[in-house]
Amino acid sequence: MSLLEEVVRDLERHSAQAGWDAAPRLYALVRSGELRRAEPGIADQLPADADALVPVEQEALPEPDDLEKALAAIVWPDAVDGCALVIERVILPSDVEADIPEDAAEAQEFIGSHPAREDVRMVVGVLRDGTRASAVRMRSHDSENEVLTGPDLVRSIPDALVATFEPDEPGGAPER
């Protein structure tokens, strides 16, 4: 298991302990060795492996409707090797998508009350080089041994996270 896969699984377990219906959470992924140099006072709390990825929770994210915009504004400092997002969503089978109303409020009501809806928690992690890992837990199968893992389980979120490492225009958003 890669270091990224390991941290994604750890974040999924941590999120499962906190329970469902949580706000989205964003983490910077920083190498243990880098954190030891930057924060010697917490060195005894960090993994001994200098290459281990340590998740550092960031400030609260906006409501999920504004998530894409919030991610587009992020600029990470060089010490951050990756990032991870924990988010819950409601999904429907693909054969129902054509029935979703155009109006946002009606669509939300339709999705929220549909009998085939499924609540899922997704943990998506990426590294600066584009490496991806994800873990997905369904509320209806809320057990550690039923968590799905893989690099391509989630669409669009990994791309949005990788984009946070792309150089921005001068005068862009401040670093996190």
NORHU-V508744 format. One record per residue. N is the residue number from 1. BURIAL is # if it has 9 or more other C-alpha atoms within 8 Angstrom, else .. Layout:
n:burial
N:BURIAL
N:BURIAL
This chain:
n:burial
1:.
2:.
3:.
4:#
5:#
6:#
7:#
8:#
9:#
10:.
11:#
12:#
13:#
14:.
15:#
16:.
17:.
18:.
19:.
20:.
21:.
22:.
23:.
24:#
25:#
26:#
27:#
28:#
29:#
30:#
31:#
32:#
33:#
34:#
35:#
36:#
37:.
38:.
39:.
40:.
41:.
42:.
43:#
44:.
45:.
46:#
47:.
48:.
49:.
50:#
51:.
52:#
53:#
54:#
55:#
56:.
57:.
58:#
59:.
60:.
61:#
62:.
63:.
64:.
65:.
66:.
67:#
68:.
69:.
70:#
71:#
72:#
73:#
74:#
75:#
76:#
77:.
78:.
79:.
80:#
81:#
82:#
83:#
84:#
85:#
86:#
87:#
88:#
89:.
90:#
91:#
92:#
93:.
94:.
95:.
96:.
97:.
98:.
99:.
100:#
101:.
102:.
103:.
104:.
105:.
106:#
107:#
108:.
109:.
110:#
111:#
112:.
113:.
114:.
115:.
116:.
117:#
118:#
119:#
120:#
121:#
122:#
123:#
124:#
125:#
126:#
127:#
128:#
129:.
130:.
131:.
132:#
133:#
134:#
135:#
136:#
137:#
138:#
139:#
140:.
141:.
142:#
143:.
144:.
145:.
146:.
147:#
148:.
149:#
150:.
151:.
152:.
153:#
154:#
155:.
156:.
157:.
158:#
159:.
160:#
161:#
162:#
163:.
164:#
165:#
166:.
167:.
168:.
169:.
170:.
171:.
172:.
173:.
174:.
175:.
176:.
